[in-house]
């Protein structure tokens, strides 16, 4: 049997179409985070946030595939979405004249990095049979950080 692509994200891989239910469902938080990003793109000087919104949606959908059925295509979409998300966010922060480092986004981002690091398979916050997964919490906190990054639309 081939190893599931998300084997390093702690949650036990279950048989069937959705290998990691907790991680799969919480991946949709990135799709939800696209809404405030899209709203920010509608204000003057905020057009770059539309690309961030699109990348967030792709990352969320790719992450659902990555943690759900898995496979090489799902991994490719997940990884490409992640690279696009980082690149478009960095670009928007540079080109948007109203962008600044927001304390809430910074704090949530730091918490997301800590959760991701500590909840990997074998990590101190990994409990592969738990219904509450550290990596699933990472999805929620990272999406919240992303959604709180752009200046608010008026």
Rosetta constraint file for C-alpha pairs under 8 A:
AtomPair CA 3 CA 7 HARMONIC 7.08 0.50
AtomPair CA 4 CA 13 HARMONIC 7.18 0.50
AtomPair CA 4 CA 19 HARMONIC 7.73 0.50
AtomPair CA 4 CA 70 HARMONIC 5.88 0.50
AtomPair CA 4 CA 71 HARMONIC 6.92 0.50
AtomPair CA 5 CA 66 HARMONIC 6.78 0.50
AtomPair CA 5 CA 67 HARMONIC 7.72 0.50
AtomPair CA 5 CA 70 HARMONIC 5.54 0.50
AtomPair CA 5 CA 71 HARMONIC 6.14 0.50
AtomPair CA 5 CA 72 HARMONIC 7.45 0.50
AtomPair CA 5 CA 75 HARMONIC 6.82 0.50
AtomPair CA 6 CA 66 HARMONIC 6.46 0.50
AtomPair CA 6 CA 67 HARMONIC 5.81 0.50
AtomPair CA 6 CA 70 HARMONIC 6.94 0.50
AtomPair CA 7 CA 11 HARMONIC 7.68 0.50
AtomPair CA 7 CA 12 HARMONIC 7.86 0.50
AtomPair CA 7 CA 13 HARMONIC 7.07 0.50
AtomPair CA 7 CA 121 HARMONIC 7.54 0.50
AtomPair CA 8 CA 120 HARMONIC 5.90 0.50
AtomPair CA 8 CA 121 HARMONIC 5.05 0.50
AtomPair CA 9 CA 119 HARMONIC 7.19 0.50
AtomPair CA 9 CA 120 HARMONIC 5.03 0.50
AtomPair CA 9 CA 121 HARMONIC 5.58 0.50
AtomPair CA 9 CA 135 HARMONIC 6.22 0.50
AtomPair CA 10 CA 119 HARMONIC 6.74 0.50
AtomPair CA 10 CA 120 HARMONIC 5.43 0.50
AtomPair CA 10 CA 121 HARMONIC 4.10 0.50
AtomPair CA 10 CA 122 HARMONIC 7.32 0.50
AtomPair CA 10 CA 126 HARMONIC 5.69 0.50
AtomPair CA 10 CA 127 HARMONIC 6.83 0.50
AtomPair CA 10 CA 128 HARMONIC 5.13 0.50
AtomPair CA 10 CA 133 HARMONIC 7.66 0.50
AtomPair CA 10 CA 135 HARMONIC 7.33 0.50
AtomPair CA 11 CA 20 HARMONIC 6.05 0.50
AtomPair CA 11 CA 22 HARMONIC 7.75 0.50
AtomPair CA 11 CA 23 HARMONIC 7.46 0.50
AtomPair CA 11 CA 121 HARMONIC 7.84 0.50
AtomPair CA 11 CA 126 HARMONIC 7.82 0.50
AtomPair CA 11 CA 127 HARMONIC 7.24 0.50
AtomPair CA 11 CA 128 HARMONIC 4.35 0.50
AtomPair CA 11 CA 129 HARMONIC 6.56 0.50
AtomPair CA 11 CA 130 HARMONIC 7.64 0.50
AtomPair CA 11 CA 133 HARMONIC 6.51 0.50
AtomPair CA 11 CA 135 HARMONIC 7.91 0.50
AtomPair CA 12 CA 19 HARMONIC 7.74 0.50
AtomPair CA 12 CA 20 HARMONIC 6.56 0.50
AtomPair CA 12 CA 128 HARMONIC 4.92 0.50
AtomPair CA 12 CA 129 HARMONIC 5.97 0.50
AtomPair CA 13 CA 19 HARMONIC 4.77 0.50
AtomPair CA 13 CA 20 HARMONIC 5.52 0.50
AtomPair CA 14 CA 18 HARMONIC 7.13 0.50
AtomPair CA 14 CA 19 HARMONIC 4.63 0.50
AtomPair CA 14 CA 20 HARMONIC 6.37 0.50
AtomPair CA 15 CA 19 HARMONIC 6.10 0.50
AtomPair CA 16 CA 69 HARMONIC 7.65 0.50
AtomPair CA 17 CA 68 HARMONIC 6.26 0.50
AtomPair CA 17 CA 69 HARMONIC 4.96 0.50
AtomPair CA 18 CA 24 HARMONIC 7.31 0.50
AtomPair CA 18 CA 67 HARMONIC 7.09 0.50
AtomPair CA 18 CA 68 HARMONIC 3.97 0.50
AtomPair CA 18 CA 69 HARMONIC 5.27 0.50
AtomPair CA 19 CA 67 HARMONIC 6.17 0.50
AtomPair CA 19 CA 68 HARMONIC 4.94 0.50
AtomPair CA 19 CA 69 HARMONIC 5.91 0.50
AtomPair CA 19 CA 70 HARMONIC 7.37 0.50
AtomPair CA 20 CA 24 HARMONIC 5.87 0.50
AtomPair CA 20 CA 67 HARMONIC 5.39 0.50
AtomPair CA 20 CA 68 HARMONIC 5.84 0.50
AtomPair CA 21 CA 25 HARMONIC 6.12 0.50
AtomPair CA 21 CA 67 HARMONIC 7.56 0.50
AtomPair CA 21 CA 68 HARMONIC 6.94 0.50
AtomPair CA 22 CA 26 HARMONIC 6.29 0.50
AtomPair CA 22 CA 131 HARMONIC 6.94 0.50
AtomPair CA 22 CA 132 HARMONIC 7.18 0.50
AtomPair CA 22 CA 133 HARMONIC 6.70 0.50
AtomPair CA 22 CA 136 HARMONIC 6.02 0.50
AtomPair CA 23 CA 27 HARMONIC 6.18 0.50
AtomPair CA 23 CA 64 HARMONIC 7.79 0.50
AtomPair CA 23 CA 67 HARMONIC 6.05 0.50
AtomPair CA 23 CA 133 HARMONIC 7.29 0.50
AtomPair CA 23 CA 135 HARMONIC 6.55 0.50
AtomPair CA 23 CA 136 HARMONIC 4.68 0.50
AtomPair CA 23 CA 139 HARMONIC 7.70 0.50
AtomPair CA 24 CA 28 HARMONIC 7.47 0.50
AtomPair CA 24 CA 63 HARMONIC 6.93 0.50
AtomPair CA 24 CA 64 HARMONIC 4.77 0.50
AtomPair CA 24 CA 65 HARMONIC 7.55 0.50
AtomPair CA 24 CA 66 HARMONIC 7.82 0.50
AtomPair CA 24 CA 67 HARMONIC 5.05 0.50
AtomPair CA 24 CA 68 HARMONIC 5.51 0.50
AtomPair CA 25 CA 64 HARMONIC 7.02 0.50
AtomPair CA 26 CA 136 HARMONIC 5.63 0.50
AtomPair CA 26 CA 137 HARMONIC 7.67 0.50
AtomPair CA 26 CA 139 HARMONIC 5.97 0.50
AtomPair CA 26 CA 140 HARMONIC 6.34 0.50
AtomPair CA 27 CA 31 HARMONIC 7.75 0.50
AtomPair CA 27 CA 60 HARMONIC 5.21 0.50
AtomPair CA 27 CA 61 HARMONIC 7.38 0.50
AtomPair CA 27 CA 63 HARMONIC 5.60 0.50
AtomPair CA 27 CA 64 HARMONIC 5.57 0.50
AtomPair CA 27 CA 136 HARMONIC 7.49 0.50
AtomPair CA 27 CA 139 HARMONIC 5.89 0.50
AtomPair CA 27 CA 140 HARMONIC 7.69 0.50
AtomPair CA 28 CA 32 HARMONIC 6.49 0.50
AtomPair CA 28 CA 60 HARMONIC 5.28 0.50
AtomPair CA 28 CA 61 HARMONIC 6.97 0.50
AtomPair CA 28 CA 64 HARMONIC 6.96 0.50
AtomPair CA 29 CA 33 HARMONIC 6.06 0.50
AtomPair CA 29 CA 60 HARMONIC 6.88 0.50
AtomPair CA 29 CA 139 HARMONIC 6.73 0.50
AtomPair CA 29 CA 140 HARMONIC 5.89 0.50
AtomPair CA 29 CA 143 HARMONIC 5.76 0.50
AtomPair CA 29 CA 144 HARMONIC 8.00 0.50
AtomPair CA 30 CA 34 HARMONIC 6.52 0.50
AtomPair CA 30 CA 56 HARMONIC 5.40 0.50
AtomPair CA 30 CA 57 HARMONIC 6.02 0.50
AtomPair CA 30 CA 59 HARMONIC 6.72 0.50
AtomPair CA 30 CA 60 HARMONIC 4.64 0.50
AtomPair CA 30 CA 139 HARMONIC 7.47 0.50
AtomPair CA 30 CA 140 HARMONIC 7.92 0.50
AtomPair CA 30 CA 143 HARMONIC 5.15 0.50
AtomPair CA 31 CA 35 HARMONIC 7.72 0.50
AtomPair CA 31 CA 56 HARMONIC 6.04 0.50
AtomPair CA 31 CA 57 HARMONIC 4.32 0.50
AtomPair CA 31 CA 58 HARMONIC 7.60 0.50
AtomPair CA 31 CA 59 HARMONIC 7.71 0.50
AtomPair CA 31 CA 60 HARMONIC 5.16 0.50
AtomPair CA 31 CA 61 HARMONIC 7.16 0.50
AtomPair CA 32 CA 57 HARMONIC 7.73 0.50
AtomPair CA 33 CA 37 HARMONIC 6.79 0.50
AtomPair CA 33 CA 53 HARMONIC 7.51 0.50
AtomPair CA 33 CA 56 HARMONIC 6.93 0.50
AtomPair CA 33 CA 57 HARMONIC 7.88 0.50
AtomPair CA 33 CA 143 HARMONIC 5.72 0.50
AtomPair CA 33 CA 144 HARMONIC 6.86 0.50
AtomPair CA 33 CA 146 HARMONIC 6.73 0.50
AtomPair CA 33 CA 147 HARMONIC 4.96 0.50
AtomPair CA 34 CA 38 HARMONIC 6.00 0.50
AtomPair CA 34 CA 52 HARMONIC 7.53 0.50
AtomPair CA 34 CA 53 HARMONIC 4.28 0.50
AtomPair CA 34 CA 54 HARMONIC 6.86 0.50
AtomPair CA 34 CA 56 HARMONIC 5.65 0.50
AtomPair CA 34 CA 57 HARMONIC 5.96 0.50
AtomPair CA 34 CA 147 HARMONIC 7.12 0.50
AtomPair CA 35 CA 39 HARMONIC 6.23 0.50
AtomPair CA 35 CA 53 HARMONIC 6.98 0.50
AtomPair CA 35 CA 147 HARMONIC 7.96 0.50
AtomPair CA 36 CA 40 HARMONIC 6.18 0.50
AtomPair CA 36 CA 147 HARMONIC 5.86 0.50
AtomPair CA 36 CA 148 HARMONIC 7.92 0.50
AtomPair CA 36 CA 152 HARMONIC 7.92 0.50
AtomPair CA 37 CA 41 HARMONIC 6.47 0.50
AtomPair CA 37 CA 49 HARMONIC 5.64 0.50
AtomPair CA 37 CA 50 HARMONIC 6.63 0.50
AtomPair CA 37 CA 52 HARMONIC 6.73 0.50
AtomPair CA 37 CA 53 HARMONIC 5.14 0.50
AtomPair CA 37 CA 147 HARMONIC 6.23 0.50
AtomPair CA 37 CA 150 HARMONIC 6.63 0.50
AtomPair CA 38 CA 42 HARMONIC 6.94 0.50
AtomPair CA 38 CA 49 HARMONIC 6.24 0.50
AtomPair CA 38 CA 50 HARMONIC 5.17 0.50
AtomPair CA 38 CA 52 HARMONIC 7.96 0.50
AtomPair CA 38 CA 53 HARMONIC 5.46 0.50
AtomPair CA 39 CA 43 HARMONIC 7.51 0.50
AtomPair CA 39 CA 152 HARMONIC 7.80 0.50
AtomPair CA 39 CA 153 HARMONIC 5.86 0.50
AtomPair CA 40 CA 46 HARMONIC 5.91 0.50
AtomPair CA 40 CA 47 HARMONIC 7.82 0.50
AtomPair CA 40 CA 49 HARMONIC 6.24 0.50
AtomPair CA 40 CA 50 HARMONIC 7.82 0.50
AtomPair CA 40 CA 150 HARMONIC 6.35 0.50
AtomPair CA 40 CA 151 HARMONIC 6.47 0.50
AtomPair CA 40 CA 152 HARMONIC 5.80 0.50
AtomPair CA 40 CA 153 HARMONIC 4.77 0.50
AtomPair CA 41 CA 45 HARMONIC 7.74 0.50
AtomPair CA 41 CA 46 HARMONIC 4.32 0.50
AtomPair CA 41 CA 47 HARMONIC 4.44 0.50
AtomPair CA 41 CA 48 HARMONIC 6.38 0.50
AtomPair CA 41 CA 49 HARMONIC 4.71 0.50
AtomPair CA 41 CA 50 HARMONIC 5.18 0.50
AtomPair CA 41 CA 153 HARMONIC 7.77 0.50
AtomPair CA 42 CA 46 HARMONIC 6.24 0.50
AtomPair CA 42 CA 47 HARMONIC 6.54 0.50
AtomPair CA 42 CA 153 HARMONIC 7.03 0.50
AtomPair CA 43 CA 47 HARMONIC 7.51 0.50
AtomPair CA 43 CA 153 HARMONIC 5.70 0.50
AtomPair CA 43 CA 154 HARMONIC 6.89 0.50
AtomPair CA 45 CA 96 HARMONIC 5.61 0.50
AtomPair CA 45 CA 97 HARMONIC 6.34 0.50
AtomPair CA 45 CA 98 HARMONIC 7.44 0.50
AtomPair CA 46 CA 50 HARMONIC 7.94 0.50
AtomPair CA 46 CA 92 HARMONIC 7.80 0.50
AtomPair CA 46 CA 96 HARMONIC 5.72 0.50
AtomPair CA 47 CA 51 HARMONIC 7.90 0.50
AtomPair CA 47 CA 96 HARMONIC 7.94 0.50
AtomPair CA 48 CA 52 HARMONIC 6.93 0.50
AtomPair CA 48 CA 88 HARMONIC 7.49 0.50
AtomPair CA 48 CA 91 HARMONIC 7.34 0.50
AtomPair CA 48 CA 92 HARMONIC 5.00 0.50
AtomPair CA 48 CA 95 HARMONIC 7.33 0.50
AtomPair CA 48 CA 96 HARMONIC 7.06 0.50
AtomPair CA 49 CA 53 HARMONIC 6.12 0.50
AtomPair CA 49 CA 88 HARMONIC 7.74 0.50
AtomPair CA 49 CA 89 HARMONIC 7.48 0.50
AtomPair CA 49 CA 92 HARMONIC 5.93 0.50
AtomPair CA 49 CA 150 HARMONIC 7.45 0.50
AtomPair CA 50 CA 54 HARMONIC 6.27 0.50
AtomPair CA 51 CA 55 HARMONIC 6.11 0.50
AtomPair CA 51 CA 88 HARMONIC 6.14 0.50
AtomPair CA 52 CA 56 HARMONIC 6.04 0.50
AtomPair CA 52 CA 84 HARMONIC 7.93 0.50
AtomPair CA 52 CA 85 HARMONIC 5.99 0.50
AtomPair CA 52 CA 88 HARMONIC 5.17 0.50
AtomPair CA 52 CA 89 HARMONIC 5.65 0.50
AtomPair CA 52 CA 92 HARMONIC 7.53 0.50
AtomPair CA 53 CA 57 HARMONIC 6.27 0.50
AtomPair CA 54 CA 58 HARMONIC 6.24 0.50
AtomPair CA 55 CA 59 HARMONIC 6.00 0.50
AtomPair CA 55 CA 81 HARMONIC 5.75 0.50
AtomPair CA 55 CA 82 HARMONIC 7.60 0.50
AtomPair CA 55 CA 84 HARMONIC 5.68 0.50
AtomPair CA 55 CA 85 HARMONIC 4.90 0.50
AtomPair CA 55 CA 88 HARMONIC 7.39 0.50
AtomPair CA 56 CA 60 HARMONIC 6.10 0.50
AtomPair CA 56 CA 81 HARMONIC 7.18 0.50
AtomPair CA 56 CA 85 HARMONIC 5.96 0.50
AtomPair CA 57 CA 61 HARMONIC 6.19 0.50
AtomPair CA 58 CA 62 HARMONIC 5.86 0.50
AtomPair CA 58 CA 77 HARMONIC 7.49 0.50
AtomPair CA 58 CA 78 HARMONIC 7.65 0.50
AtomPair CA 58 CA 81 HARMONIC 5.38 0.50
AtomPair CA 59 CA 63 HARMONIC 5.86 0.50
AtomPair CA 59 CA 77 HARMONIC 7.34 0.50
AtomPair CA 59 CA 78 HARMONIC 5.57 0.50
AtomPair CA 59 CA 79 HARMONIC 7.80 0.50
AtomPair CA 59 CA 80 HARMONIC 7.72 0.50
AtomPair CA 59 CA 81 HARMONIC 4.24 0.50
AtomPair CA 59 CA 82 HARMONIC 5.72 0.50
AtomPair CA 59 CA 85 HARMONIC 7.25 0.50
AtomPair CA 60 CA 64 HARMONIC 6.23 0.50
AtomPair CA 60 CA 78 HARMONIC 7.81 0.50
AtomPair CA 61 CA 65 HARMONIC 6.44 0.50
AtomPair CA 61 CA 78 HARMONIC 7.66 0.50
AtomPair CA 62 CA 66 HARMONIC 6.00 0.50
AtomPair CA 62 CA 74 HARMONIC 5.86 0.50
AtomPair CA 62 CA 75 HARMONIC 7.27 0.50
AtomPair CA 62 CA 77 HARMONIC 4.93 0.50
AtomPair CA 62 CA 78 HARMONIC 4.10 0.50
AtomPair CA 62 CA 79 HARMONIC 7.82 0.50
AtomPair CA 62 CA 81 HARMONIC 6.82 0.50
AtomPair CA 63 CA 67 HARMONIC 6.00 0.50
AtomPair CA 63 CA 68 HARMONIC 7.98 0.50
AtomPair CA 63 CA 74 HARMONIC 7.52 0.50
AtomPair CA 63 CA 75 HARMONIC 7.98 0.50
AtomPair CA 63 CA 77 HARMONIC 7.90 0.50
AtomPair CA 63 CA 78 HARMONIC 5.21 0.50
AtomPair CA 64 CA 68 HARMONIC 5.56 0.50
AtomPair CA 65 CA 69 HARMONIC 5.76 0.50
AtomPair CA 65 CA 70 HARMONIC 5.73 0.50
AtomPair CA 65 CA 74 HARMONIC 5.02 0.50
AtomPair CA 65 CA 75 HARMONIC 7.67 0.50
AtomPair CA 65 CA 78 HARMONIC 7.66 0.50
AtomPair CA 66 CA 70 HARMONIC 4.44 0.50
AtomPair CA 66 CA 71 HARMONIC 6.99 0.50
AtomPair CA 66 CA 74 HARMONIC 4.86 0.50
AtomPair CA 66 CA 75 HARMONIC 5.43 0.50
AtomPair CA 66 CA 78 HARMONIC 6.35 0.50
AtomPair CA 69 CA 74 HARMONIC 7.91 0.50
AtomPair CA 70 CA 74 HARMONIC 5.69 0.50
AtomPair CA 70 CA 75 HARMONIC 6.86 0.50
AtomPair CA 71 CA 75 HARMONIC 6.29 0.50
AtomPair CA 72 CA 76 HARMONIC 6.12 0.50
AtomPair CA 73 CA 77 HARMONIC 6.25 0.50
AtomPair CA 74 CA 78 HARMONIC 6.03 0.50
AtomPair CA 75 CA 79 HARMONIC 5.97 0.50
AtomPair CA 76 CA 80 HARMONIC 5.94 0.50
AtomPair CA 77 CA 81 HARMONIC 5.89 0.50
AtomPair CA 78 CA 82 HARMONIC 6.21 0.50
AtomPair CA 79 CA 83 HARMONIC 6.28 0.50
AtomPair CA 80 CA 84 HARMONIC 6.07 0.50
AtomPair CA 81 CA 85 HARMONIC 5.92 0.50
AtomPair CA 82 CA 86 HARMONIC 6.27 0.50
AtomPair CA 83 CA 87 HARMONIC 6.12 0.50
AtomPair CA 84 CA 88 HARMONIC 5.87 0.50
AtomPair CA 85 CA 89 HARMONIC 5.96 0.50
AtomPair CA 86 CA 90 HARMONIC 6.14 0.50
AtomPair CA 87 CA 91 HARMONIC 6.16 0.50
AtomPair CA 88 CA 92 HARMONIC 6.01 0.50
AtomPair CA 89 CA 93 HARMONIC 6.17 0.50
AtomPair CA 90 CA 94 HARMONIC 6.40 0.50
AtomPair CA 91 CA 95 HARMONIC 6.11 0.50
AtomPair CA 92 CA 96 HARMONIC 5.56 0.50
AtomPair CA 92 CA 99 HARMONIC 7.80 0.50
AtomPair CA 93 CA 99 HARMONIC 5.45 0.50
AtomPair CA 93 CA 100 HARMONIC 7.05 0.50
AtomPair CA 93 CA 150 HARMONIC 7.83 0.50
AtomPair CA 94 CA 99 HARMONIC 7.42 0.50
AtomPair CA 98 CA 151 HARMONIC 6.51 0.50
AtomPair CA 99 CA 150 HARMONIC 6.43 0.50
AtomPair CA 99 CA 151 HARMONIC 6.02 0.50
AtomPair CA 100 CA 151 HARMONIC 7.88 0.50
AtomPair CA 101 CA 105 HARMONIC 7.66 0.50
AtomPair CA 101 CA 106 HARMONIC 7.18 0.50
AtomPair CA 101 CA 149 HARMONIC 7.71 0.50
AtomPair CA 102 CA 106 HARMONIC 6.19 0.50
AtomPair CA 102 CA 148 HARMONIC 7.81 0.50
AtomPair CA 102 CA 149 HARMONIC 6.44 0.50
AtomPair CA 103 CA 107 HARMONIC 6.06 0.50
AtomPair CA 104 CA 108 HARMONIC 6.09 0.50
AtomPair CA 104 CA 145 HARMONIC 7.22 0.50
AtomPair CA 104 CA 148 HARMONIC 6.95 0.50
AtomPair CA 105 CA 109 HARMONIC 5.84 0.50
AtomPair CA 105 CA 144 HARMONIC 7.69 0.50
AtomPair CA 105 CA 145 HARMONIC 4.48 0.50
AtomPair CA 105 CA 146 HARMONIC 6.81 0.50
AtomPair CA 105 CA 148 HARMONIC 5.46 0.50
AtomPair CA 105 CA 149 HARMONIC 5.38 0.50
AtomPair CA 106 CA 110 HARMONIC 6.15 0.50
AtomPair CA 106 CA 145 HARMONIC 7.17 0.50
AtomPair CA 107 CA 111 HARMONIC 6.22 0.50
AtomPair CA 107 CA 145 HARMONIC 7.85 0.50
AtomPair CA 108 CA 112 HARMONIC 6.07 0.50
AtomPair CA 108 CA 141 HARMONIC 6.08 0.50
AtomPair CA 108 CA 142 HARMONIC 6.74 0.50
AtomPair CA 108 CA 144 HARMONIC 7.04 0.50
AtomPair CA 108 CA 145 HARMONIC 4.99 0.50
AtomPair CA 109 CA 113 HARMONIC 6.27 0.50
AtomPair CA 109 CA 141 HARMONIC 7.33 0.50
AtomPair CA 109 CA 142 HARMONIC 5.98 0.50
AtomPair CA 109 CA 145 HARMONIC 5.41 0.50
AtomPair CA 109 CA 146 HARMONIC 7.89 0.50
AtomPair CA 110 CA 114 HARMONIC 6.28 0.50
AtomPair CA 111 CA 115 HARMONIC 6.11 0.50
AtomPair CA 111 CA 141 HARMONIC 7.18 0.50
AtomPair CA 112 CA 116 HARMONIC 6.05 0.50
AtomPair CA 112 CA 138 HARMONIC 5.09 0.50
AtomPair CA 112 CA 139 HARMONIC 7.68 0.50
AtomPair CA 112 CA 141 HARMONIC 5.49 0.50
AtomPair CA 112 CA 142 HARMONIC 5.18 0.50
AtomPair CA 113 CA 117 HARMONIC 6.13 0.50
AtomPair CA 113 CA 138 HARMONIC 7.61 0.50
AtomPair CA 114 CA 118 HARMONIC 5.99 0.50
AtomPair CA 115 CA 119 HARMONIC 5.76 0.50
AtomPair CA 115 CA 134 HARMONIC 6.17 0.50
AtomPair CA 115 CA 135 HARMONIC 6.79 0.50
AtomPair CA 115 CA 137 HARMONIC 7.27 0.50
AtomPair CA 115 CA 138 HARMONIC 5.44 0.50
AtomPair CA 116 CA 120 HARMONIC 6.43 0.50
AtomPair CA 116 CA 134 HARMONIC 7.23 0.50
AtomPair CA 116 CA 135 HARMONIC 5.90 0.50
AtomPair CA 116 CA 138 HARMONIC 5.69 0.50
AtomPair CA 117 CA 123 HARMONIC 7.54 0.50
AtomPair CA 118 CA 123 HARMONIC 5.14 0.50
AtomPair CA 118 CA 124 HARMONIC 5.77 0.50
AtomPair CA 118 CA 125 HARMONIC 5.48 0.50
AtomPair CA 118 CA 126 HARMONIC 7.35 0.50
AtomPair CA 118 CA 134 HARMONIC 7.84 0.50
AtomPair CA 119 CA 123 HARMONIC 5.28 0.50
AtomPair CA 119 CA 124 HARMONIC 6.54 0.50
AtomPair CA 119 CA 125 HARMONIC 4.57 0.50
AtomPair CA 119 CA 126 HARMONIC 4.75 0.50
AtomPair CA 119 CA 133 HARMONIC 7.79 0.50
AtomPair CA 119 CA 134 HARMONIC 4.98 0.50
AtomPair CA 119 CA 135 HARMONIC 5.85 0.50
AtomPair CA 120 CA 125 HARMONIC 7.60 0.50
AtomPair CA 120 CA 126 HARMONIC 6.19 0.50
AtomPair CA 120 CA 134 HARMONIC 7.96 0.50
AtomPair CA 120 CA 135 HARMONIC 7.19 0.50
AtomPair CA 121 CA 126 HARMONIC 5.87 0.50
AtomPair CA 121 CA 128 HARMONIC 7.74 0.50
AtomPair CA 122 CA 126 HARMONIC 6.15 0.50
AtomPair CA 125 CA 134 HARMONIC 6.35 0.50
AtomPair CA 126 CA 133 HARMONIC 7.39 0.50
AtomPair CA 126 CA 134 HARMONIC 6.64 0.50
AtomPair CA 127 CA 133 HARMONIC 7.19 0.50
AtomPair CA 128 CA 133 HARMONIC 7.49 0.50
AtomPair CA 132 CA 136 HARMONIC 7.33 0.50
AtomPair CA 132 CA 137 HARMONIC 7.88 0.50
AtomPair CA 133 CA 137 HARMONIC 6.40 0.50
AtomPair CA 134 CA 138 HARMONIC 6.18 0.50
AtomPair CA 135 CA 139 HARMONIC 6.42 0.50
AtomPair CA 136 CA 140 HARMONIC 6.62 0.50
AtomPair CA 137 CA 141 HARMONIC 6.13 0.50
AtomPair CA 138 CA 142 HARMONIC 5.80 0.50
AtomPair CA 139 CA 143 HARMONIC 6.02 0.50
AtomPair CA 140 CA 144 HARMONIC 6.19 0.50
AtomPair CA 141 CA 145 HARMONIC 6.17 0.50
AtomPair CA 142 CA 146 HARMONIC 6.21 0.50
AtomPair CA 143 CA 147 HARMONIC 6.09 0.50
AtomPair CA 144 CA 148 HARMONIC 6.18 0.50
AtomPair CA 145 CA 149 HARMONIC 6.28 0.50
AtomPair CA 146 CA 150 HARMONIC 7.94 0.50
